[in-house]
Amino acid sequence: MSSTILIVDDSRTMRAMVRVALEESRHQVVEAADGHAALAVLAEAPADLVITDINMPEMDGLSLVRKLRADGRHRGTPILILTTETSNAVKQTGREAGATGWIIKPFHPEQLRQAVLHVLQQTRS
């Protein structure tokens, strides 16, 4: 089953790595370089899942999560944080903001695919 997944990361290389991993599972992937760009993408078309970095210019990932959770159209959209941040305090802040899950960079493509599959299955059930 194909899903539309929005990748939000200021690193073009990281977006490409995530895209390749997810397209192998036949997902449609759209990209944004920061939170503001992500909101613009989502205004045009919804996504089944958002994967976002935390540390980005303009609007960081946690601010994006908060904005999406405050918006009725995206309140139920699963959001995975994909970041180098490993501290429990930052993870707790992410959970409080409304993040669905957390993946640490660098990631293994199969780990990412499994996390995406798990979250999408939970959302659909």
N, C-alpha and C positions, 0 to 999 in steps of 0.2 A: 504494500500500500504506500503510495507516494504522498509525501507531506511537503508543504512549503515551509522552509526554515530560513529565518533571517539571522545572518551572522553580523555581529556588530563588534568591530575591532579596528583600531587605528593603524594596525600593521597590515598592509596589503598582502605580505607573505603569509601571515597567520590566517587571514581570510581565505587565501588560496589553498592552504593546507586543509582547513576545515571543509571547504567546498569539495575538494577531491575525495576526502573521506566519506562525505555524506552523499555525493553523487554516485558513488559506488553502490550505495543502497537505494538508488533511484529516487532520492529526494530532490525536489526543486529547491535551489538555493538562491537567495537574494542577499545583497551585501549593503552595509552602511559603515562609514568610517568613524562615527561617533553617535551619541544619543540623539542629537538634533536630526541628523540624517536618518536615523532609524525611525523616529517619529514621522518624518516625511514619507518614508517608504510605507509605513503601516497606515498612513492616511489614504494611500492609494489602493492598497490591498492588504487584507489580513494575512497573518502567518499562523501556522499551526504550532510553531515553537520559535522562541527567540534564544539565541546563544550570544552572550555578551561578555566582553572583557570588562574589568573595573576601571583600570587606569587609562583614560582617554582624554584628549583635549575637548574643549567646548562643553560637553555634557558627559560626565562619567557614567559608568555602568550602573552604579547604585542609584543615582538620580533617575536614570532611565527606568529601572525597575519600579521605583516609587511612582513615577508618572504613569507607567502602564497599569499599575495596580489601582491607581486613583481614577483611571478612565474605564468606564463601564464596558466599552467594547473589547478591552484587553485584560479585564480583571481575571479571567480564567485561563488566559494563554500561559502555558508553561514557559518558564524562563530558567535557562541554565547559565551559570556564571562559569566562564572559562578564563582562568587567570593564573598568574604566578603567585598570588597572595595565598599564604597558607595559615596565617594566624587565626586562632579560634575567635578572637575579637572581631576580625573582619568577616569571618564566616557568620558569626552571630548577627552582625549588622546586616549582612545579605539576607539571612533568614527573616529578620525583622522587616526588611524592606519588601519582602515577598518573593524572593528567589525560590525556585522549585528545587534546585540542586546545584552542585559545585563540582567542577572538574579542574584539576591542577595542570598547568602547562609545565613542561612539555607533556603532551598526551600521546598515547598510542591510538592510531586510527580505529582499531577494533574496540577499544575502551570507549571512545566517543560514540561510535555507532551503537554500542550496547546501551549506553546511557540514554541516547536519543530514543531508541526503541522502547526502553523501559518507561520513560516519561510519556511518550506518545500513547503507549498502551494504557497507562494509568489514566490519562486524560480521557480516553475514549470509552473506558469501562465505567 
